[in-house]
């Protein structure tokens, strides 16, 4: 979706104002609970574990990221109001997940409740989920509409693209879809951290965007301050949230492939005689090439791994391939001979090629791997 022009900017401003107003009404300050009994109180670690389980279910059922974000919001709102036992936590989580799916997903996409119970391994029955749904809706006053952190992430990203449409193509070298997908993955990792519950969804979304922009563009601070003023976010809260988000994301592996370095260790090679008396280099069938992978050494800032060429398989395959090449070469030189009426060109070229290959292979046999001339010491005059 493209956002450019004053009309689109005005619409985004209206969406942001509505989301901020809705968040101010629904959000409550997170108060950490002191566990008196592990059997009767849900610990923060158990809360994070069940959210990671919901993320896996969301990918299994191919639901939207909005469904996962809404299910986490419903779960946190319910746990803030009710003192739940750990043995009922999965039943509560799957009920919140089913409510979010019925809110965001299409009817033909949502599986039946029996399929959800079977594929999720939640440990409860369909009747248990239906009863838990009724309890959740009663505690939340049947109001599931709220502004999630993912909603703010979409609005902030669209406003950023509206003000600077050439930002991604010129500096980040990616399209808007790839960029927002990367931010969504980071957000899903952050919502599974109970330490970040003390911040609003708008603050968390802006912290993730600003951390990403800080490593990508030089004027990230001006763009962050502009979005912070529009969302009415305090600077101290944003700074604290950025520190915790950066610390939490550093524990996860990078989403991009590392710059791997492959070093080729040549195997033992022998020289055998092939057609036309040319010595051909073949690999020993009993030896295999060895590769040493070094993931710690990086070359520059771009992924440019060294790749090696596969070793030759056998002499029979090489000789058959050489026969085909010889036929192609003969046809090629026959055409040149007919074009320039030169009869001796084929023989001279063929002898030159044979001589050069033989001399190269003899150097290899003697121990000189490189075809370059030997190096001489530098004399100072």
C-alpha positions as CSV (number, residue, x, y, z in Angstrom):
1,X,0.0,0.0,0.0
2,X,1.4,3.4,-1.0
3,X,0.9,6.4,1.2
4,X,1.7,9.7,-0.5
5,X,0.1,13.1,-0.7
6,X,-1.7,15.3,1.7
7,X,-4.9,13.2,1.7
8,X,-3.2,10.0,2.7
9,X,-1.2,11.8,5.4
10,X,-4.4,13.3,6.8
11,X,-5.9,9.8,7.0
12,X,-2.9,8.4,8.8
13,X,-3.1,11.2,11.3
14,X,-6.7,10.4,12.0
15,X,-5.9,6.7,12.4
16,X,-3.1,7.5,14.8
17,X,-5.3,9.8,16.9
18,X,-8.0,7.2,17.2
19,X,-5.5,4.5,18.2
20,X,-3.9,6.7,20.8
21,X,-7.3,7.6,22.2
22,X,-8.4,4.0,22.4
23,X,-5.1,2.9,24.0
24,X,-5.5,5.6,26.7
25,X,-8.9,4.2,27.6
26,X,-8.0,0.5,27.6
27,X,-4.3,0.4,28.8
28,X,-3.5,-0.2,32.4
29,X,-0.2,0.0,34.2
30,X,1.4,-3.4,34.5
31,X,2.0,-4.3,38.2
32,X,4.3,-7.3,38.6
33,X,2.9,-10.0,40.8
34,X,4.7,-11.5,43.7
35,X,4.3,-15.2,43.6
36,X,3.2,-16.7,46.9
37,X,2.5,-20.2,45.6
38,X,3.6,-21.6,42.3
39,X,0.5,-23.8,42.0
40,X,-2.0,-20.9,42.3
41,X,-0.2,-18.0,40.6
42,X,1.0,-17.6,37.0
43,X,4.6,-16.6,36.9
44,X,6.0,-14.1,34.3
45,X,8.1,-16.9,32.8
46,X,5.0,-19.1,32.3
47,X,3.2,-16.1,30.6
48,X,6.1,-15.7,28.2
49,X,6.2,-19.4,27.5
50,X,2.5,-19.6,26.6
51,X,2.8,-16.6,24.3
52,X,5.6,-18.3,22.4
53,X,3.3,-21.3,22.1
54,X,0.6,-19.1,20.6
55,X,3.2,-17.8,18.1
56,X,3.8,-21.3,16.9
57,X,0.0,-22.0,16.6
58,X,-0.4,-18.8,14.6
59,X,2.2,-20.1,12.0
60,X,0.7,-23.6,12.0
61,X,-2.8,-22.3,11.1
62,X,-1.5,-19.6,8.7
63,X,-3.3,-16.8,10.5
64,X,-2.5,-13.1,10.2
65,X,0.0,-11.5,12.5
66,X,-2.9,-9.3,13.7
67,X,-4.6,-12.4,15.1
68,X,-1.6,-13.3,17.2
69,X,-1.2,-9.7,18.4
70,X,-4.8,-9.4,19.4
71,X,-4.7,-12.8,21.2
72,X,-1.7,-11.6,23.3
73,X,-3.6,-8.4,24.1
74,X,-6.7,-10.2,25.2
75,X,-4.6,-12.6,27.3
76,X,-2.7,-9.8,29.1
77,X,-5.9,-7.9,29.8
78,X,-7.6,-11.0,31.3
79,X,-4.6,-12.0,33.4
80,X,-4.5,-8.4,34.8
81,X,-8.0,-8.8,36.0
82,X,-8.2,-12.4,37.2
83,X,-5.9,-14.5,39.4
84,X,-5.5,-17.6,37.2
85,X,-3.9,-20.9,38.0
86,X,-1.1,-22.2,35.9
87,X,-2.9,-25.5,35.1
88,X,-5.6,-23.4,33.3
89,X,-3.2,-21.2,31.5
90,X,-3.2,-23.1,28.2
91,X,-6.9,-23.3,28.2
92,X,-7.1,-19.5,28.7
93,X,-4.5,-18.9,26.0
94,X,-6.2,-21.1,23.4
95,X,-9.5,-19.4,24.2
96,X,-8.0,-16.0,23.6
97,X,-6.5,-17.2,20.4
98,X,-9.8,-18.6,19.2
99,X,-11.6,-15.3,20.0
100,X,-8.9,-13.3,18.1
101,X,-9.2,-15.7,15.1
102,X,-13.0,-15.2,15.0
103,X,-12.5,-11.4,15.1
104,X,-9.8,-11.0,12.4
105,X,-9.9,-14.1,10.2
106,X,-12.3,-15.0,7.5
107,X,-14.9,-17.7,8.3
108,X,-13.7,-20.2,5.7
109,X,-10.1,-19.9,7.0
110,X,-10.9,-20.6,10.7
111,X,-10.8,-24.4,11.4
112,X,-13.3,-26.1,13.6
113,X,-12.9,-26.1,17.3
114,X,-12.2,-29.8,17.3
115,X,-9.3,-29.3,14.8
116,X,-7.9,-26.6,16.9
117,X,-8.0,-28.8,20.0
118,X,-6.4,-31.7,18.1
119,X,-3.6,-29.7,16.4
120,X,-2.7,-27.5,19.3
121,X,-2.3,-30.2,22.0
122,X,-3.8,-27.7,24.5
123,X,-4.8,-30.4,26.9
124,X,-8.5,-29.3,27.2
125,X,-11.7,-30.2,25.5
126,X,-13.9,-28.1,23.2
127,X,-16.4,-27.6,26.0
128,X,-13.7,-26.2,28.2
129,X,-12.7,-23.7,25.6
130,X,-16.3,-22.6,25.1
131,X,-16.8,-22.1,28.8
132,X,-13.5,-20.2,29.1
133,X,-14.6,-17.9,26.2
134,X,-17.7,-17.0,28.1
135,X,-15.6,-16.1,31.2
136,X,-13.1,-14.0,29.2
137,X,-15.9,-12.1,27.5
138,X,-17.7,-11.4,30.7
139,X,-14.5,-10.1,32.4
140,X,-13.7,-7.8,29.4
141,X,-17.3,-6.6,29.1
142,X,-17.5,-8.1,25.6
143,X,-15.1,-5.5,24.3
144,X,-12.2,-7.0,22.3
145,X,-11.6,-3.9,20.1
146,X,-8.4,-2.3,21.2
147,X,-5.3,-0.7,19.7
148,X,-2.5,-3.3,19.7
149,X,1.2,-2.7,19.3
150,X,1.0,-4.1,15.7
151,X,-1.6,-1.5,14.8
152,X,0.8,1.3,15.9
153,X,3.6,-0.4,14.0
154,X,1.6,-0.3,10.7
155,X,0.6,3.3,11.3
156,X,4.1,4.5,12.1
157,X,5.6,2.6,9.1
158,X,3.0,4.1,6.8
159,X,3.7,7.6,8.1
160,X,7.4,7.1,7.6
161,X,6.9,6.0,4.0
162,X,4.5,8.9,3.4
163,X,7.0,11.5,4.6
164,X,10.0,9.9,2.9
165,X,8.9,7.6,0.1
166,X,12.5,7.0,-1.2
167,X,13.9,6.0,2.2
168,X,13.9,2.3,1.7
169,X,15.0,2.1,-1.9
170,X,17.9,4.5,-1.5
171,X,19.3,3.6,1.9
172,X,17.9,0.3,3.2
173,X,17.9,-1.5,-0.2
174,X,14.6,-3.2,0.4
175,X,11.0,-2.8,-0.4
176,X,8.3,-1.7,2.1
177,X,6.9,-5.3,2.4
178,X,10.3,-6.7,3.4
179,X,10.9,-3.9,5.9
180,X,7.6,-4.3,7.6
181,X,7.9,-8.1,7.7
182,X,11.2,-7.7,9.5
183,X,9.7,-5.3,12.0
184,X,6.8,-7.6,12.7
185,X,9.1,-10.5,13.5
186,X,11.0,-8.3,16.0
187,X,7.7,-7.2,17.5
188,X,6.5,-10.8,18.0
189,X,9.7,-11.5,19.8
190,X,9.3,-8.5,22.1
191,X,5.7,-9.2,23.1
192,X,6.9,-12.5,24.6
193,X,8.9,-10.6,27.2
194,X,7.1,-9.7,30.3
195,X,9.5,-6.9,31.1
196,X,8.1,-4.9,28.2
197,X,4.6,-5.0,29.6
198,X,5.3,-1.8,31.5
199,X,5.2,0.2,28.2
200,X,2.3,1.0,26.0
201,X,1.9,-0.6,22.6
202,X,2.7,2.7,20.8
203,X,5.9,3.1,22.8
204,X,7.0,-0.5,22.0
205,X,6.3,-0.1,18.3
206,X,8.1,3.2,18.0
207,X,11.1,1.8,19.9
208,X,11.4,-1.1,17.5
209,X,11.2,1.2,14.4
210,X,13.7,3.7,15.8
211,X,16.3,1.0,16.7
212,X,16.0,-0.3,13.1
213,X,16.4,3.1,11.6
214,X,19.3,4.0,13.8
215,X,21.4,1.3,12.1
216,X,20.2,2.2,8.6
217,X,19.9,6.0,8.1
218,X,21.9,9.0,9.5
219,X,18.8,11.2,10.3
220,X,16.9,8.6,12.3
221,X,16.6,10.8,15.3
222,X,14.6,13.6,13.5
223,X,12.2,11.0,12.1
224,X,11.8,9.4,15.5
225,X,11.1,12.7,17.3
226,X,8.5,13.5,14.6
227,X,6.6,10.3,15.2
228,X,7.0,10.6,19.0
229,X,5.3,14.0,19.0
230,X,2.5,12.8,16.8
231,X,1.8,9.8,19.1
232,X,2.3,11.9,22.3
233,X,4.9,9.6,23.7
234,X,7.3,10.7,26.4
235,X,11.0,10.8,25.7
236,X,12.0,9.1,28.9
237,X,9.6,6.2,28.3
238,X,10.9,5.8,24.8
239,X,14.5,5.8,25.9
240,X,13.9,3.1,28.6
241,X,11.9,1.0,26.1
242,X,14.6,1.2,23.5
243,X,17.2,0.0,26.0
244,X,15.1,-3.0,27.0
245,X,14.1,-3.9,23.4
246,X,17.7,-3.7,22.3
247,X,18.8,-5.9,25.2
248,X,16.0,-8.4,24.4
249,X,16.6,-8.6,20.7
250,X,20.3,-9.1,21.1
251,X,19.6,-12.6,22.6
252,X,18.0,-13.7,19.3
253,X,20.1,-14.8,16.3
254,X,20.1,-12.4,13.3
255,X,17.3,-12.9,10.8
256,X,19.7,-12.4,7.9
257,X,22.1,-15.2,6.9
258,X,25.7,-14.7,8.2
259,X,28.6,-14.0,6.0
260,X,30.0,-17.5,5.8
261,X,33.6,-18.0,4.5
262,X,34.3,-21.3,2.8
263,X,38.0,-22.4,2.4
264,X,38.7,-25.0,-0.2
265,X,41.3,-27.7,0.8
266,X,42.3,-29.4,-2.5
267,X,42.3,-33.2,-2.6
268,X,45.0,-35.4,-4.0
269,X,45.1,-35.3,-7.8
270,X,46.7,-37.5,-10.4
271,X,47.4,-37.1,-14.1
272,X,46.1,-39.7,-16.5
273,X,46.4,-39.9,-20.2
274,X,43.3,-39.1,-22.3
275,X,42.6,-38.6,-25.9
276,X,45.2,-37.0,-28.2
277,X,48.0,-37.7,-25.7
278,X,46.9,-34.9,-23.4
279,X,47.5,-35.3,-19.7
280,X,44.2,-34.8,-17.9
281,X,43.9,-33.9,-14.2
282,X,41.5,-36.2,-12.3
283,X,40.6,-36.5,-8.7
284,X,41.3,-39.6,-6.7
285,X,38.1,-41.6,-6.2
286,X,39.1,-42.4,-2.6
287,X,39.5,-38.7,-1.5
288,X,36.9,-36.1,-1.1
289,X,37.3,-32.3,-1.0
290,X,37.3,-30.8,2.5
291,X,35.6,-27.6,3.4
292,X,36.2,-25.4,6.4
293,X,33.4,-23.1,7.3
294,X,34.2,-20.0,9.3
295,X,31.1,-18.0,10.3
296,X,33.0,-15.6,12.6
297,X,35.1,-14.0,9.9
298,X,33.2,-11.4,7.9
299,X,34.2,-9.6,4.8
300,X,33.0,-6.0,4.7
301,X,29.3,-5.5,5.5
302,X,27.7,-7.5,2.8
303,X,27.1,-11.2,2.6
304,X,29.6,-12.5,0.1
305,X,30.5,-16.1,1.0
306,X,33.2,-17.8,-1.1
307,X,31.9,-20.8,-2.9
308,X,34.0,-23.7,-4.3
309,X,33.7,-25.6,-7.5
310,X,32.8,-29.3,-7.3
311,X,35.6,-31.7,-8.0
312,X,35.5,-33.9,-11.1
313,X,33.7,-37.2,-10.5
314,X,35.5,-39.8,-12.6
315,X,37.8,-40.2,-15.7
316,X,35.1,-41.9,-17.7
317,X,32.7,-39.1,-17.4
318,X,35.5,-36.6,-18.1
319,X,36.5,-38.5,-21.2
320,X,32.9,-38.7,-22.5
321,X,32.5,-35.0,-21.9
322,X,35.8,-34.3,-23.7
323,X,34.6,-36.2,-26.7
324,X,31.5,-34.0,-26.9
325,X,33.7,-30.9,-26.5
326,X,36.1,-32.1,-29.2
327,X,33.2,-32.6,-31.7
328,X,32.0,-29.1,-31.0
329,X,35.5,-27.7,-31.4
330,X,36.0,-29.5,-34.7
331,X,32.7,-28.2,-36.1
332,X,33.6,-24.7,-35.0
333,X,37.1,-24.7,-36.6
334,X,35.6,-26.4,-39.8
335,X,33.3,-23.4,-40.1
336,X,36.2,-20.9,-39.7
337,X,38.2,-22.9,-42.3
338,X,35.4,-22.7,-44.8
339,X,34.9,-19.0,-44.0
340,X,38.6,-17.9,-44.5
341,X,39.7,-20.8,-46.8
342,X,42.5,-21.7,-44.5
343,X,43.3,-25.4,-44.3
344,X,46.2,-25.3,-41.9
345,X,44.6,-23.2,-39.2
346,X,42.8,-26.2,-37.6
347,X,46.0,-28.2,-37.2
348,X,48.1,-25.3,-35.8
349,X,45.4,-24.2,-33.4
350,X,44.9,-27.8,-32.2
351,X,48.6,-28.3,-31.7
352,X,49.0,-25.1,-29.8
353,X,46.1,-26.0,-27.5
354,X,47.6,-29.5,-26.9
355,X,51.0,-28.0,-26.2
356,X,49.7,-25.4,-23.7
357,X,47.6,-28.0,-21.8
358,X,50.4,-30.5,-21.6
359,X,52.9,-27.8,-20.3
360,X,50.4,-26.7,-17.7
361,X,49.7,-30.3,-16.6
362,X,53.4,-31.0,-16.4
363,X,53.8,-28.0,-14.1
364,X,51.1,-29.4,-11.9
365,X,52.7,-32.8,-11.9
366,X,56.0,-31.2,-10.8
367,X,54.3,-29.5,-7.9
368,X,53.5,-26.0,-9.3
369,X,49.8,-25.5,-8.8
370,X,49.6,-22.0,-10.1
371,X,49.9,-21.5,-13.9
372,X,51.7,-18.1,-13.2
373,X,55.5,-17.9,-13.7
374,X,57.6,-18.4,-10.5
375,X,58.3,-15.4,-8.4
376,X,61.9,-14.0,-8.2
377,X,63.4,-12.1,-5.3
378,X,63.5,-8.3,-5.6
379,X,67.0,-7.0,-6.0
380,X,67.9,-3.5,-4.7
381,X,70.1,-1.5,-7.0
